[in-house]
Amino acid sequence: MNHRPWAKLLLAASGLTFAAAMPTDVRAETTASTPADHRISFDQYSFLIDGKRTYIWSGEVHPYRLPSPDLWPDVFQKMKAAGFNTASIYFSWGYHSPRDGQYDFSGIRNVDKLLDDARDAGIYVIARPGPYINAEVDSGGFPLWMTEKPVKNRSPDPAYLKLADQWMTQIDRVLARHQLTNGRGTVIAYQVENEYYNGSPAGRDYMQHLEDKARADGITVPLVGNHDATFVSGKGAVQVSGSDYYPQGFDCSHPTQWKPAPDLAANHFAGEPLFTAEFQGGAFDPWGGPGYPKCAQLINDRFANVFYKENIAAGATAQNFYMLFGGTSWGWQAIPQNYTSYDYGAAITEARQFDPKYYEDKRIGYFLHAVAPITKTDALAPDRLDNPVLVDRARINPDTGTQFHLVRHGDTTASTVETTHLSLALKEGKFDIPQQPGTAIAIDGRDSKLLLADYMLGTTRMDYSTSELMTNAAIGGRDIAVLYGRHGSDGETLLDYAAKPKVTVLSGNVTQHWGKDGLRLDYRHDGLARVLVDGGQRPLLLLIGDDQATQRVWRQDTPQGAVLLLGSHLLRSAHYTDGTLALTGDGDSDANAELFAGDATKVTWNGQPLAAAHTASGSLAVSLPVPQPVTLPQLDHWTQRAGAPEIARGFNDSQWRVANRTTTSSVTKPGTLPVLFADDYGFHTGNTWYRGHFTVDATHTAPTGLKLAVKSGGVAGAFSVWFNGHFLGSVTRNELGAFGFPSAMLVPGDNVVSVLTVDMGHEEDYNSTGENRTARGIVSAEPLGADAKAITWRLQGALVDESPQRGPYNFGGLYGERQGWPLKPGPAADWQSATLPSDSAQPGVTWYRTNIQLSLPKGQDTSLGLEITDPPGRHYRATIFVNGWQMGNYVAELGPQHRFPIPNGVIDPHGNNDITIAVWKTDATPGGLGTVSLINFGSYTSPVDVGAIR
């Protein structure tokens, strides 16, 4: 393609499809196979889909962090219910490729199903296939086998491009058939690389190669980027250049301290919409960190209120929040810095529950969906405020004249409560608002208000409102609008009528004032007030609520019109069929709900008919099913089994890999030879065992000890050492250790030192320096008092083919993993009765298991998890398996994670479940595995039906 800036401007102005902008051969192929093409275009204001301006309200979701395909629709439906219309999705190369040239898109890796689920939920997709994704995932998404490849990642190195093209061919052929532009898909944009800032000639060659490859693979949707203006023009330029912003950073230790909001206007490039490819939706948390509840507190609903609206005021019409649903870095997918949970403090928690931020996202999302003029605005000179501490960030739609006024603190970190009056210059004249004596616009601490003026509420002009608009729609011959404000705050709305209308206050305390300016309604935001105004082209029903009341306002759109539901935990979908309005959703303990819909004669909820009664508001009152109580069994009847026969001097390691390499592809220099790096011998995940042999006889000088350097990655690393079956010690949070061999332990003939190591994940290669090839395992093994060649080494780690369905990250190299104990634990006689918490002082590896039969209420979505609690002072590590799926790594003395959500599908709420935990005790003090409990994160009546994955 031609990447000169003027070409992009002409394309944007033309409104042409991107398929039409392709070279002739590509366009002809696309047209021949897709007779019902949709059009995607853009200009300086927004993206357009089939010529309609569309605000892209997007959230990040990672399917590789939710290994239960039946739950993908659940997440997409929850996004849609919150007003989101787009999901941004990374695709992890390593997740699909256990070996060079081998790819898996089946089962939990079924991208076709994923994209169909998004489409069926009404969610567009921004596809982000890399090749590099970062994402706090092992190796930044590069496959683990690439740790053995001496290539220069993220560059035009031909050896690297050959591998990258291999991946792009595989993922692009799936993405291409799911493009919206082919008439049946949902992908609306394709991101080229990720956070790539190398604007050198080599970097531009690399970007151009990836773009050409995408187009050759049939990608016709816009090519976008998050490269912070590096590729706005010139070779390698993308068509829409987005940016990443994480204003609060990633330290959640001080969640009440804010940094200022950025002004994104400087990154609004000519001919393109303003696009935040990643904006902060939470933060990751490190080993030993404050925990994700603190991250949720830092990036909370107030943060969304101030920062996301500030982006709107800067002119952004495409926002993506990282993360919206974080999920779980199950198996060994996490990078060394992060623990298993990737909850991220996101709006939808790791256990699929709603954080308070979800409801703020919903209020803003509904507003953006309903208010079409927001997709085309220019900056407007601010109107006057009488409080200098506050500012007005104003915009106007040049076609409709609709004004948008963001009233906030000038200092976005301020926490004081301020009041002001705003002078507006509107079509109908100038207004100082609010007009009610003794009232003002109140801006709470860390708050903002996005106020509308000169806006059509259907057929009625709203001159202004000091309430915010959540949504409005024409339903059942009336215009209905939902206005809201902070609980207890004053509000007023001015409506433009030619003659005095009839006003009926159906509920709440609302007063009316008729005058030359029109109808003014005065009120206080308290619960939900209802006002019916009849005097325009259509009656207008105003629902005026406080922010708490809006949490239970849900909107779904159907071909027959919008549907509003007041009540329930969640409204997932709405469909009309033969006069019946079929609703699906989740119910909680409050059964009362109210429905505003069209001319439906019957209503069903999750397939069951509902009795409905007409109300004075013209709605239908219904009573929804409530969930049954959930009682979870205690986890008892534990059994245990020793799990480290490798410690014993006589263990047979003859089938292990012989350490004989003298060169390595790693960027780490070996301290001694032979090379002992685990990756060089094909062991990439979890634990790797080493056994060093030396001979004691008259012709050999026996070592007196061993000096080791071991790289595990990060503060959560560890290694333990035994000599002829005797424990010598462990090293945690460090890489170096020296261990003497007591002379009394030496035996004639073969002597063995056993070393247990762990790989906590490979570094991401953010700067293209080969960091993913940083060594894991023993870096140097220096015998003390003897020649370096006195000890010969063998090693054994994870078996890649142990469970193909679970993939390359599920298992490490513990003996029990290599024997398949999490899947088939073997004869019961091999397991002995155990009681938790354990009081064992024996260092090493012990496996624990129990079995539970669950029979939770049907027709209910119950989110389960495991919790480990310990008395203080314990030093052990636990790897948690549920039905053979590795769902957590726990470090007792480090934390902070004690709770491990287990997705339905991995755990069976209606069947038999095996829980298996491998415990590596790193010292000889009393105390092993603590108390393990089953916990319930939330249970709701629901249509969600998840099949067990085995």
WORALIN-V341401 format. One record per backbone hydrogen bond with DSSP energy under -0.5 kcal/mol. NH is the residue of the N-H (numbers start at 1). CO is the residue of the C=O. Records with the same first field share a line. If there is no record, write none. Layout:
NH->CO  CO
This chain:
3->1
7->4
8->4
9->5
10->6
11->7
12->8
13->9
14->10
15->11  12
16->11
18->40
21->17
22->19
27->23
28->24
29->25
30->26
31->27
32->28
33->29
34->30
37->34
38->180
41->48
43->46
47->54
48->41
49->52
50->39  48
52->49
53->51
54->47
56->54  317
57->55
58->56  319
59->86
60->321
61->88
62->325
63->61
65->62
66->63
68->66
71->68
72->69
73->69
75->71
76->72
77->73
78->74
79->75
80->76
81->77
82->78  79
83->80
84->79
85->57
86->57
87->124
88->59
89->87  126
90->61
91->128
92->90
93->91
94->141
96->92  93
97->93
99->102
102->99
104->96
109->106
110->107
111->109
114->110
115->111
116->112
117->113
118->114
119->115
120->116
121->117
122->119
123->118
124->85  122
125->186
126->87
127->125  189
128->89
133->140
134->140
135->133
137->134
138->333
139->762
140->137
141->138
142->139
146->143
147->144
148->145
149->146
150->148
151->149
153->151
160->157
161->157
162->158
163->159
164->160
165->161
166->162
167->163
168->164
169->165
170->166
171->167
172->168
173->169
174->170
175->171
176->172
177->173
178->175
179->176
180->187
182->179
183->180
184->179
185->179
186->178
187->178
188->125
189->125
190->222
191->127
192->224
193->130  191
197->195
199->197
204->200
205->201
206->202
207->203
208->204
209->205
210->206
211->207
212->208
213->209
214->210
215->211
216->212
217->213
218->215
219->214
220->218
222->188
224->190  222
225->240
228->242
230->227
232->229
234->3
237->234
238->231
239->223
240->223
242->225  240
243->275
245->278
249->246
251->248
252->250
254->251
255->252
257->254
258->256
264->262
266->263
267->264
268->265
269->267
272->269
274->315
275->273
276->318
277->243  275
278->243
279->320
280->245
281->322
282->322
283->344
287->337
288->895
289->286
294->291
295->291
296->292
297->293
298->294
299->295
300->297  298
304->300
305->301
306->302
307->303
308->303  304
309->304
310->306
311->307
312->308
313->309
314->310
315->312
316->311
317->274
318->274
319->56
320->276
321->58
322->279  320
323->321
324->60
325->60
326->343  348
328->65
329->340
330->328
331->886
332->809
333->330
334->329
335->136
338->335
339->285
340->889
342->327
346->343
347->323
348->324
349->347  353
352->349
355->347  353
358->355
359->355  356
360->356
361->357
362->358
363->359
364->360
365->361
366->362
367->363
368->364
369->365
370->366
371->367
372->370
374->371
375->372
376->373
378->396
380->394
384->423
386->421
390->387
391->408
393->391  406
394->380  392
395->404
396->378
397->402
398->396
401->397
403->453
404->395
405->451
406->393  404
407->405  449
408->391  406
409->447
410->389
412->410
414->411
418->416  443
420->441
422->433
423->384
424->422  431
426->424  429
429->426
431->424
433->422  431
439->436
441->420
442->440
443->418  441
444->442
446->414
447->444
449->407
451->405  449
453->403
454->463
455->462
457->455  460
458->456
459->457
460->457
461->496
462->455
463->461  494
464->494
465->452
466->492
468->484
470->482
471->482
473->480
475->473  478
478->475
479->539
480->473  478
481->541
482->471
483->481  543
484->468
485->545
488->525
489->486
491->523
493->521
494->464
495->493  519
496->461
497->495
502->534
503->501
504->502  532
505->503
506->504  530
507->530
510->508
511->522
513->520
515->518
518->515
519->495
520->513  518
521->493  519
522->511
523->491
524->509
525->489
526->524
529->544
530->507
531->542
532->504
533->531  540
534->502  532
535->533
539->477
540->533
541->479
542->531  540
543->481  541
544->529  542
545->483  543
546->527
547->485
550->546
551->547  548
552->549
553->550
554->552  565
556->563
558->561
561->558
562->474
563->556
564->596
565->554
566->594
567->552  565
569->586
570->586
572->570  584
573->584
575->582
577->580
580->577
581->602
582->575  580
583->581  604
584->573
586->570
587->941
591->589
593->622
594->566
595->620
596->564
597->595
601->579
602->579
604->581
605->608
606->583
607->583
608->605
610->603
613->621
615->619
618->615
620->595
621->613  619
622->593
623->611
624->591  622
631->629
632->630
636->634
638->834
639->849
640->832
641->847
643->845
647->644
648->645
651->648
653->651
656->653
657->795
659->793
660->658
661->675
667->773
668->773
671->779
672->779
674->661
675->661
678->776
680->677
681->678
682->679
683->678
684->682
686->759
688->757
689->796
690->755
691->794
692->753
693->792
694->751
696->749
697->695
700->697
702->700
704->784
705->784
706->739
707->782
708->706  737
709->780
710->735
711->777
712->710
717->714
719->731
720->756
721->729
722->754
723->726
724->752
725->647
726->723
728->721
729->721
731->719
733->717
737->708
739->706
741->704
742->740
745->742
746->742  743
749->696
751->694
753->692
754->722  752
755->690
756->720
757->688  755
758->718
759->686
760->712  758
763->771
766->764
768->765
773->770
774->771
777->711
778->676
779->709
780->709
782->707
783->781
784->705
790->787
791->788
792->693
794->691
795->657
796->689
799->812
800->798
802->799
803->800
804->801
806->803
807->803
810->807
813->687
815->643
818->814
819->815
820->817
821->816
823->820
824->820
830->827
831->828
832->640
834->638
837->929
838->929
843->841
844->921
846->919
847->641
848->917
849->639
850->915
852->913
854->852  911
856->909
860->857
861->940
862->860
863->861  938
864->862  902
865->935
866->900
867->933
868->898
869->931
874->871
875->927
877->920
878->890
879->918
880->878  888
881->916
882->885
883->914
885->882
886->884
887->880  885
888->880
890->878
892->876  890
894->891
895->891
900->866
902->864
903->901
905->907
906->903
907->903
909->907
911->908
913->852
915->850
916->881  914
917->848
918->879
919->846  917
920->877  918
921->844  919
922->875  920
923->875
927->840
928->838
931->869
933->867
935->865
937->863  935
938->863
940->861
941->587
942->859
949->905
950->948
